[in-house]
Amino acid sequence: MIATTGITRDVSSAKQAALALRASEERYRRIVETAFEGVWIIDGSNRTTFVNRRMADMLGYTPEEMLGKPVLAFMDADAQDAFVANGDQRRQTHQAEHEFRFRRKDGTELWVLLESSANSEASGSYQGSLAMVTDVTERRRTQKALEHQALHDALTGLPNRLLLAERLGQALDAAGAAHEQVAVLILDLDHFKEVNETFGLPAGDRLLEQVGPRLRSEIRREDMVARLSGDEFAVLLVNTNPTAVTVAAARLLGALDRPFEVEGQHLDVAVSIGIAISPEDGDDPQTLLRRADIALFVAKQPRGAFVRFAPEHERQGASRLALMAELREALQQDDQLFLQFQPLVRLRDRRLAGVEALVRWRHPQRGLVPPLEFVPFAEKTRLIKPLTRWVLGCALRQSVAWNRGGHAIPVSVNISMRDLVDAEFPEMIATLLHATQASPSLLVLEVTESLIMTEPERVINTLSELSQLGVRLAVDDFGTGYSSLAYLHRLPVQEIKIDKSFVAAMTGEGSRAKIVRASVELGHNLGLESVAEGVEDARTWDLLDSLGCDLAQGYFISRPVLAEQVLPWLARWNQSPGGSAEPDTTQAA
C-alpha cells in the first residue's frame, strides 16, 4: 500500500496582505506624485534619493536629473553655508516651516517654505531627511515690491519721507558719535503748478522724473535724494559743514535752473531751498526737518534762493497762528466753510457707490484757502476736533437729505490722528449719528495707512469701537506704509483705498500695475473692497477693471462738486456709458 503525506498552509491571507500593501504603496505613490507641494528625500550623505515631479518642476529639472545629486548642487554659496551650519539640528529634530533659497537650473532664485523631518533608525542613527516644499517665489517678490513701494516714491523711484527720516536718524546717530555735522535741504519747485495747468499732469510727471537724476548728479554717493510730496524734494548731506552745504545748495540751484525737456517742450522752473544743519539747528530728525521746512518758507518769498534756518524764522510762524485764529472764527459762522463731494463708482457696472466729503474754506480776505494751508495746521492744534465735528455734521446732514430724496449715497470722511487717539471720538460719532438721524451704514470713516502705524494697538481699539456703531471703515493711501500689512487682518475695515501715486503710474510701467494687482488681490483675500484713487483717464479705468478692482475715484469720473451738483452729475454719468460726465464746476470755485 502506497500512501502520501502532505502539509498544507493557507496563504490566502498573506497574498491578500501583500496585495493590500502594493495597493497602499501605489496609492501613496500617486498622492506624492500629484501633490501640490514638492517632496524631497535625501540620504545621510545629503544625496537625493527621491523627488516628486512637483519638486523637480520647481527647480527646472526632471526627477531623473536630480536623483543621486547632492542637495548642495541646487544652492548658491550662501545657501550652502546656511545648510551646512544647520546640519546638527537637521539630523536631530523636526524642523518647523521656514524660508530657504535654492538655485534653479536656469540660474534664477527659487524661494520656498520648507519643513523637514529626520529619518533615523531605531538605534538613533541618522539616515537622511524628508522635506515638504512650497514655492513662495512670487509671493516673496510681491512682498519685496510692496516693501520697496512703501519706502520709495511711485513716480520717481526716489526714497520717500519715511525712508528719509529713517536714514536721517541713522546719520545723526553716527554724526553724534563722530562729532560730525549732517544737513537737510528741502527743495520746492517754484511755478510747478503752472506747468501742470498749462501742459497737463503727464507733462508735470515727466518733469518730476528728471529732477531726481539732476540732484543726484550734484552730490556724493553717500548722500541721499528723496521726494517728499508733490513738487517737494529733499537732500541729505552727511559728514559735512556749513561751507560745503552752501556750495552744494548753489550747485543744486544751478542744476535745476537749466530747462527741462518734456515732449519736445523746454520748460523752465525755479527752485527754492531751505537748509537746516545739525547740531546747531536740531539734533533729531523731526526738529531738523521742521526747521528746514521753516527755512524753505522764508526762501520762497524771493523765490529761486536758498536760506539756512535762523531762530527768527520760527517767529514768522506767528502768521500761521493768525490763520488758525481765523479758522476758529470760521467754525462759528455759516458762510466760510463748505463741503465738496467727489463721487466713487463701481467699475463693474458704473453705479454710484458713494462720495468723499472734502472741506473748503472761502476766506473773506484771503479768498479760497487751499486745504493744505489749513488742515495740516489744524491737525497740530486742538482745532482739528471742532473741524472734524463740523465736517461730519455737514456730511451726515447731506447724506440724510439725499436719502430722504430716494438716493442712499454713502459719504466718506477723513479722520486725523488726534481723532483716533481721542477716547471721546467714538462717542462723538454716536452723538452725531443720533442728532442727524443718519444711517451708520451710510458713513465711511477713512484712516490713512501711516496713521495706523503711529499707535497701532490704540488705533485698533478705537476702530473696533467705531465698527460696533455700524459705520464703515476704510484704510486710505494704502500701499504707503508696508508695516501696516502685519495689522491689516486685525483691522475692522471694509475697504482699502489704493494710493493715487500707484494708480497714476500703473499704465506707464508693468511693475506699478503689479503692485496695484497685489493690493487688490490682498484686499479680496481679506474680504475687503478695493478703491483706486486718482483715476484720470479711460486707459487707467480699463486696466483697473481688468485687475478686478472694485471702485474708482478721480477726475475721469468727476472733480469734487458742491452738494447740489451731485445729482445732476449722476444723471449725466448714467447717460454717458462710454466716458466721464464732468459737471460744470465754475460755482465750486
C-alpha positions in Angstrom: 0.0 0.0 0.0 1.3 3.3 -1.0 0.4 6.5 0.9 1.3 10.1 0.7 1.5 12.6 3.4 1.3 16.4 2.8 1.3 19.6 4.7 -0.9 22.4 3.5 -0.8 26.0 4.5 -3.4 28.6 3.9 -1.5 31.6 2.2 -4.6 33.5 1.1 -4.2 35.9 4.0 -0.6 36.6 3.2 -1.4 37.1 -0.5 -4.2 39.5 0.4 -1.8 41.4 2.7 0.8 41.6 0.0 -1.8 42.9 -2.5 -3.1 45.4 0.1 0.5 46.6 0.7 1.1 47.0 -3.0 -2.2 48.9 -3.4 -1.3 51.1 -0.5 2.1 51.8 -1.8 0.6 52.6 -5.3 -1.9 54.9 -3.7 0.7 56.8 -1.7 3.0 57.0 -4.7 0.2 58.6 -6.7 -0.6 61.0 -3.8 3.1 62.0 -3.7 3.4 62.4 -7.5 0.3 64.5 -7.8 0.8 66.6 -4.6 0.9 70.4 -5.0 3.9 70.5 -2.6 7.3 69.3 -3.5 8.7 66.2 -1.8 12.4 65.8 -1.4 14.2 62.9 0.3 18.0 62.9 0.9 20.2 60.2 2.5 22.7 60.5 5.3 25.2 61.9 2.8 22.9 64.6 1.7 22.3 63.0 -1.7 18.9 63.0 -3.4 17.2 59.6 -3.2 13.7 60.8 -4.2 11.9 63.9 -5.6 8.4 64.1 -6.9 7.7 65.7 -10.2 6.4 68.9 -8.5 9.7 69.4 -6.7 11.7 68.8 -9.9 9.5 71.2 -11.8 10.1 73.9 -9.3 13.8 73.7 -10.0 13.5 73.2 -13.7 14.9 69.6 -13.7 13.4 66.2 -14.3 13.3 63.8 -11.4 15.9 61.6 -13.1 18.3 64.5 -13.4 18.1 65.2 -9.6 18.5 61.6 -8.4 21.9 60.9 -6.8 22.9 64.5 -6.8 23.9 66.2 -3.5 21.4 68.7 -2.3 24.2 71.3 -2.2 24.3 71.2 -6.0 21.0 73.1 -6.1 22.1 76.0 -3.9 24.4 79.0 -4.2 27.4 79.6 -1.9 25.4 81.5 0.8 22.6 78.9 0.9 25.2 76.1 1.1 26.8 77.7 4.1 23.4 78.0 5.8 22.6 74.4 5.0 25.9 73.1 6.4 25.6 75.3 9.5 22.2 73.8 10.2 23.4 70.2 9.9 23.2 69.2 13.6 19.7 70.5 14.0 18.5 68.8 10.8 19.9 65.4 12.0 18.3 65.5 15.4 14.9 67.2 15.2 11.9 68.1 13.1 12.5 71.5 11.5 9.5 73.8 11.5 8.4 75.6 8.3 10.9 78.2 7.3 12.0 80.1 4.2 15.0 78.8 2.2 16.6 79.7 -1.2 17.5 77.3 -3.9 19.0 77.9 -7.4 17.1 76.8 -10.4 18.6 75.1 -13.4 18.4 78.3 -15.4 20.3 80.2 -12.6 17.3 82.1 -11.1 16.3 82.0 -7.5 13.7 79.7 -6.0 12.3 80.8 -2.6 10.4 78.1 -0.7 8.7 77.3 2.5 10.5 74.1 3.7 9.5 71.8 6.5 11.7 68.7 7.2 11.8 65.6 9.4 14.8 63.4 10.1 14.8 59.7 9.1 16.5 57.7 11.8 16.9 54.0 12.6 15.6 52.6 15.9 19.2 52.9 17.2 19.0 56.6 16.5 21.4 56.5 13.6 20.6 59.4 11.1 19.6 58.0 7.7 18.5 61.2 5.9 15.7 63.7 5.8 12.3 64.2 4.2 11.2 67.7 3.2 7.9 69.2 2.2 8.5 72.2 0.0 6.2 75.0 -1.2 7.2 77.6 -3.9 6.8 81.1 -2.5 9.0 82.9 -5.0 6.2 85.1 -6.5 4.8 85.9 -3.1 8.2 87.0 -1.8 8.7 89.1 -5.0 5.4 90.8 -4.4 6.2 91.3 -0.7 9.6 92.9 -1.6 7.9 95.1 -4.2 5.4 96.3 -1.6 8.2 96.9 0.9 10.1 98.9 -1.8 7.0 100.9 -2.7 6.3 101.7 0.9 9.7 103.4 1.2 10.0 104.9 -2.3 8.0 107.4 -4.4 6.0 105.6 -7.0 6.6 108.2 -9.8 10.3 108.9 -9.4 11.5 105.8 -7.6 13.3 108.1 -5.1 13.2 107.4 -1.4 10.2 108.9 0.3 9.7 110.8 3.5 9.6 107.6 5.6 12.9 106.4 4.3 14.5 109.9 4.5 13.5 110.1 8.2 15.0 106.7 8.9 18.3 107.5 7.1 18.4 110.9 8.8 18.1 109.3 12.2 20.9 106.9 11.4 23.1 109.7 10.1 22.5 111.8 13.2 23.4 108.9 15.5 26.6 108.3 13.5 27.4 112.1 13.4 26.9 112.5 17.1 29.4 109.7 17.9 32.0 111.1 15.4 31.4 114.8 16.2 30.4 115.5 12.6 27.6 117.5 11.0 24.5 116.5 9.0 22.5 118.8 6.8 18.9 118.6 5.4 18.0 120.6 2.3 14.3 120.8 1.4 13.7 121.9 -2.2 10.4 123.2 -3.7 9.9 123.7 -7.4 8.5 127.2 -8.0 5.7 127.7 -10.6 5.3 123.9 -11.0 1.6 124.4 -10.6 1.6 126.4 -13.8 3.4 123.6 -15.7 0.5 121.2 -14.7 -2.2 123.7 -15.6 -0.6 124.7 -19.0 0.8 121.4 -20.2 -1.2 118.8 -18.2 -0.4 116.4 -15.4 1.5 113.9 -17.6 4.0 116.7 -18.6 4.3 117.6 -14.9 5.1 114.0 -14.1 7.7 113.7 -16.8 9.4 116.9 -15.4 9.4 115.5 -11.9 11.0 112.3 -13.1 14.0 114.3 -14.3 14.6 116.2 -11.0 16.0 113.2 -9.1 18.8 112.4 -11.5 19.8 116.1 -11.7 20.0 116.4 -8.0 21.8 113.0 -7.7 24.5 114.2 -10.1 25.5 117.1 -7.9 26.0 115.2 -4.6 28.3 112.5 -3.3 27.5 108.8 -3.3 27.0 108.7 0.4 24.4 111.5 0.3 20.7 111.0 -0.5 17.9 112.5 -2.6 14.3 111.9 -1.6 10.9 113.1 -2.8 8.7 114.3 0.0 5.4 115.1 -1.8 4.2 116.8 -5.0 6.9 119.2 -6.1 8.9 119.0 -2.9 12.2 117.1 -2.7 14.9 116.7 0.0 18.7 116.2 0.0 20.5 114.6 3.0 24.2 115.5 3.3 26.3 113.6 5.7 29.7 114.4 7.2 29.5 118.0 6.0 30.0 121.6 7.2 28.2 124.9 6.6 30.6 125.9 3.8 30.2 122.7 2.0 26.4 122.9 2.4 26.4 126.4 0.8 28.4 125.1 -2.1 26.1 122.1 -2.6 23.0 124.3 -2.4 24.3 126.6 -5.1 25.1 123.6 -7.3 21.6 122.2 -6.8 20.1 125.6 -7.8 22.2 125.6 -10.9 21.2 122.0 -11.8 17.5 122.8 -11.7 17.9 126.2 -13.4 18.5 124.5 -16.7 15.3 124.0 -18.8 13.6 120.6 -18.7 12.7 119.0 -22.0 9.3 117.4 -21.9 7.6 116.1 -25.0 9.5 118.5 -27.2 8.8 121.5 -25.0 11.5 123.3 -23.0 10.1 124.0 -19.5 11.7 126.4 -17.0 11.1 126.1 -13.3 13.0 127.7 -10.4 13.7 126.1 -7.1 13.8 127.4 -3.5 15.8 125.6 -0.8 15.5 125.6 3.0 18.5 124.3 5.0 19.0 123.0 8.5 22.3 121.7 9.8 23.0 119.6 12.9 23.6 120.1 15.7 23.0 123.9 15.8 19.6 123.7 14.1 18.5 120.5 15.7 19.8 117.1 16.7 16.8 114.9 15.9 15.1 114.1 12.6 11.8 115.8 13.4 13.4 119.1 14.5 15.8 119.2 11.6 13.1 118.6 9.0 10.8 121.1 10.6 13.4 123.8 10.7 14.5 123.1 7.1 10.8 123.5 6.2 10.6 126.8 8.0 13.7 128.0 6.2 12.1 126.9 2.9 9.1 129.1 3.7 11.5 132.1 4.0 13.4 131.1 0.8 10.2 131.1 -1.2 9.5 134.8 -0.5 12.0 135.9 -3.1 11.9 132.5 -4.9 14.9 130.9 -6.5 17.1 131.2 -3.4 18.4 129.1 -0.6 18.2 130.0 3.1 19.6 128.4 6.2 17.3 128.3 9.3 17.7 131.0 11.8 15.8 131.4 15.2 14.0 134.5 14.0 12.4 132.5 11.2 10.4 130.5 13.7 8.8 133.7 14.9 7.3 134.1 11.4 5.2 131.1 12.2 3.0 133.6 14.1 1.2 134.3 10.8 0.1 130.6 10.8 -1.2 131.1 14.3 -3.2 134.1 13.0 -4.7 131.8 10.3 -5.7 129.3 12.9 -7.4 132.0 14.9 -9.4 133.0 11.8 -10.3 129.3 11.2 -11.6 129.2 14.8 -13.9 132.1 13.9 -14.9 130.5 10.6 -16.1 127.4 12.5 -18.5 129.6 14.5 -20.0 131.1 11.3 -22.0 129.6 8.4 -20.7 131.4 5.4 -17.0 130.5 5.1 -16.5 126.7 5.3 -18.3 124.5 2.8 -18.1 120.9 1.5 -17.4 119.5 -1.9 -18.1 115.9 -2.8 -16.1 113.6 -5.1 -18.0 110.5 -6.4 -16.8 106.9 -6.1 -18.3 104.5 -8.7 -18.2 100.7 -9.2 -16.0 99.6 -12.0 -18.2 96.5 -12.7 -21.4 98.4 -13.5 -20.5 102.1 -13.2 -23.1 102.6 -10.4 -22.5 105.3 -7.8 -21.0 103.7 -4.7 -20.6 106.9 -2.5 -19.0 110.3 -2.3 -16.0 111.6 -0.3 -16.6 114.8 1.6 -13.8 117.4 1.2 -13.7 120.6 3.3 -13.1 124.0 1.6 -12.6 127.5 3.1 -13.7 130.7 1.4 -11.9 133.3 3.5 -13.4 136.9 3.4 -10.0 138.5 2.8 -7.6 135.7 1.7 -10.1 134.2 -0.8 -10.3 130.4 -1.3 -7.7 128.9 1.1 -6.4 125.5 -0.1 -7.0 122.7 2.4 -3.2 122.0 2.6 -2.7 125.5 4.0 -5.1 125.0 7.0 -5.9 121.3 7.6 -2.3 120.2 8.4 -2.0 123.0 10.9 -5.4 122.3 12.4 -4.2 118.7 13.0 -1.4 120.1 15.0 -3.7 122.1 17.3 -7.0 121.4 19.1 -8.9 122.9 16.2 -8.9 119.6 14.4 -11.6 118.3 16.8 -14.2 121.1 16.0 -13.2 121.0 12.4 -13.8 117.2 12.2 -17.1 117.6 14.0 -18.2 120.4 11.6 -17.3 118.2 8.5 -19.0 115.1 9.9 -22.1 117.1 10.9 -22.5 118.7 7.4 -21.7 115.4 5.6 -24.3 113.5 7.7 -27.0 116.1 7.2 -26.4 116.0 3.5 -26.5 112.2 3.5 -29.9 112.3 5.2 -31.2 114.8 2.7 -30.1 112.6 -0.2 -31.6 109.6 1.5 -35.0 111.3 2.0 -35.0 112.1 -1.6 -34.6 108.5 -2.6 -30.8 108.4 -3.0 -28.9 106.3 -0.4 -25.5 107.7 -1.0 -22.7 106.7 1.5 -20.4 109.6 2.5 -16.7 109.2 3.3 -14.9 111.5 5.7 -11.2 111.5 6.5 -10.3 111.4 10.2 -7.0 112.5 11.8 -4.6 111.0 14.3 -5.9 113.3 17.0 -9.4 111.9 16.4 -8.1 108.3 16.6 -6.4 108.8 20.0 -9.3 110.8 21.4 -11.1 108.5 23.8 -14.3 110.6 23.2 -14.2 110.3 19.4 -16.5 107.2 19.1 -19.0 108.8 21.5 -18.9 112.0 19.3 -19.7 109.9 16.2 -22.6 108.2 18.0 -24.0 111.6 19.1 -23.8 113.0 15.6 -25.5 109.9 14.1 -28.3 110.3 16.7 -28.7 114.0 16.2 -28.8 113.9 12.4 -30.8 110.6 12.3 -28.3 109.4 9.8 -27.9 105.7 9.0 -24.5 104.5 10.3 -24.1 102.2 7.3 -24.0 105.4 5.0 -21.0 106.8 6.9 -17.5 105.7 5.9 -14.5 106.9 8.0 -11.2 106.9 6.3 -7.9 106.5 8.1 -4.6 106.9 6.3 -2.3 103.9 6.5 0.6 105.9 8.1 -1.7 106.9 11.0 -2.4 103.3 11.7 1.3 102.6 12.3 1.7 105.5 14.7 0.0 103.7 17.6 -1.4 100.5 16.1 -2.9 98.9 19.2 -4.6 102.1 20.2 -5.9 102.7 16.7 -7.3 99.2 16.5 -9.2 99.7 19.7 -10.7 102.9 18.5 -11.6 101.4 15.1 -13.3 98.5 16.9 -15.5 100.8 18.9 -16.4 102.7 15.7 -17.2 99.5 13.9 -19.6 98.5 16.7 -21.6 101.6 15.9 -22.3 100.2 12.4 -20.2 102.7 10.4 -17.9 101.5 7.6 -14.1 101.9 7.9 -11.5 102.3 5.1 -7.7 102.4 5.0 -6.7 105.4 2.9 -3.5 105.8 0.9 -3.0 102.0 1.1 0.5 100.9 0.0 2.4 103.8 1.5 3.1 102.1 4.9 4.1 98.4 4.3 4.4 97.6 8.0 0.6 98.0 8.4 0.2 94.7 6.5 1.0 93.0 9.7 -2.1 94.6 11.3 -4.4 94.6 8.3 -6.1 91.3 9.1 -6.9 92.7 12.6 -8.4 95.9 11.5 -12.2 96.0 11.4 -12.2 97.7 8.0 -14.2 97.1 4.9 -12.2 99.0 2.3 -8.7 99.7 1.2 -8.1 102.8 -0.9 -5.0 102.3 -3.1 -2.9 105.4 -3.1 -3.2 107.5 -6.2 0.6 107.6 -6.7 0.4 103.9 -7.6 -2.7 104.2 -9.7 -1.4 107.2 -11.7 1.8 105.4 -12.7 0.3 101.9 -13.4 -0.3 102.5 -17.1 3.3 103.5 -17.7 5.1 100.6 -16.1 4.1 97.0 -15.7 5.7 96.8 -12.3 3.3 99.5 -11.0 0.3 97.6 -12.3 1.6 94.5 -10.4 1.6 96.5 -7.2 -2.0 97.5 -7.7 -2.9 94.0 -8.7 -1.2 92.7 -5.5 -3.1 95.3 -3.4 -6.5 94.3 -5.0 -5.8 90.6 -4.5 -4.7 91.1 -0.9 -7.9 93.1 -0.2 -10.1 90.4 -1.8 -8.3 87.7 0.2 -9.2 89.5 3.3 -12.8 90.2 2.2 -12.2 93.9 1.6 -13.3 96.1 -1.3 -10.5 97.9 -3.2 -10.9 101.5 -4.2 -8.5 103.1 -6.7 -7.8 106.8 -6.1 -6.6 109.2 -8.8 -8.2 107.6 -11.9 -7.5 110.3 -14.5 -8.3 108.6 -17.9 -10.1 105.7 -19.6 -7.0 103.6 -20.0 -6.5 103.6 -16.2 -10.2 102.8 -15.8 -10.0 99.8 -18.2 -6.8 98.5 -16.6 -8.3 98.6 -13.1 -11.4 96.9 -14.4 -9.2 94.0 -15.8 -7.4 93.7 -12.5 -10.7 93.2 -10.6 -10.6 96.5 -8.7 -14.0 97.2 -7.1 -14.3 101.0 -7.1 -12.7 104.1 -8.7 -12.4 107.7 -7.8 -10.7 110.5 -9.7 -11.1 113.3 -12.3 -12.0 110.8 -15.1 -15.2 110.3 -13.1 -15.7 113.7 -11.6 -13.9 116.5 -9.9 -15.1 117.5 -6.4 -18.5 119.2 -6.7 -21.0 121.0 -4.5 -23.8 119.0 -2.9 -26.4 120.4 -5.3 -24.3 119.3 -8.3 -24.1 115.7 -7.3 -27.5 114.5 -8.5 -27.2 116.4 -11.9 -23.8 114.9 -12.3 -25.2 111.4 -11.5 -27.9 111.9 -14.2 -25.2 112.8 -16.8 -23.0 109.9 -15.6 -25.8 107.4 -16.1 -26.4 108.7 -19.6 -22.8 108.6 -20.7 -21.7 104.9 -20.5 -18.6 105.5 -22.6 -16.8 108.0 -20.6 -16.7 110.6 -17.8 -19.5 113.1 -17.1 -17.7 116.2 -15.9 -20.1 118.7 -14.3 -19.8 122.5 -14.6 -17.6 123.3 -11.6 -17.5 127.1 -12.0 -19.7 127.6 -9.0 -17.5 125.3 -6.9 -14.5 127.6 -7.4 
